[in-house]
């Protein structure tokens, strides 16, 4: 029988800590949440591999290193409201829920969202819900948010998401340019977002976040 708890410890010790992520709340959350329960059944054995996992429907389970470094840069506090865009089967929402006051996951795939909500309940994440709707529209009715995480690649970031960020809030985005990606952290001041580079990473570009194709005659 697979010892998933041991694999979780290995993931933290070989993927996360060597990436200079040492904050206790992040380490505790990654050790506590059973990643294997938030992937398709056929991929449970690969849940702790050091890579992104394609969940289908343009959705990615981001590698633990990337998620941990995003959370480290955002420094989520226990009284904050978080929007988790493109939550897939709910893993990132479950991890973030252990640090925040409340997390709203956004998923437009109805089967994924149903599975995510059920798994969050099973995991005891009673401060997390899944909002069903277009990823690019976020979940304005539950906002505004202190923190927004985008769980996939972005070529074009919808203004609708930025509008849901509180003044003083932070957003983490994997901006993709072809096969290359950069994680940037945005800080909102008034109507302006100031971005800073955090680290390199990559993910599939999510539906609704593609750059509009331009056609030249």
Steps between C-alpha positions, in 0.01 A plus 500: 500500500633843403617715791369836382588672829864410441474630142362827639800533730732425207323762286554763767861399571615464138281743304388774739765561765787507244308783327544712814140463615517456876198685642329269746139556379594400144700193606223395740234533232697301243561223753136495611315497165489165322597600146413153371133562583484802268612334176322263259496144637723377218770752599510446878838326482644804320350756739836590658710509184713812461305638203173656398213256451253548215152458649324543164275786385805728488549468875830435676592368842802725544818337630544531876810720468317761292191508721713524815710786361185687392355460849830608654505819292136579580544449877130426564374591847236326711246782468513525121252409224657320204378435144651184345438513124504175303500280807444181301437218746561725800853429621624859499178612666542242777862603561420872501201447730740393775655848496212736417173588669298400190581377149276517194609257231382575145442216255293507182512126429192371682630147555830630639325753721268234641793269572696787653219601735452140612872451560532828691220385729671163543823681590322710761560830319182660631632850427516431124233491230508449125331762282386360164546744214739628233853515636568839342205653685614399849231519770420867555202431728729356770768772469689723513801285584818553695683245284441344156685190375473392137560125468612484140678681223391848395571684176239771553374581851131603505427838656201340676740315733707806581180689581422239769826564686484727804708814516823374656433144383740259326467276197727218375501420129704269273541713188577280200680606183514195277661222703659741747328621813563750776320518833431861589343643815275801458423752774192718458518867594185688408420405142860405419677164521877500548661172393826346610671189369508212750639194318479295180234230462254376241148361461237438234322820401148480641182558297412868500859609564634466145633797309261596221639387168564788265474447129697704249390515139 
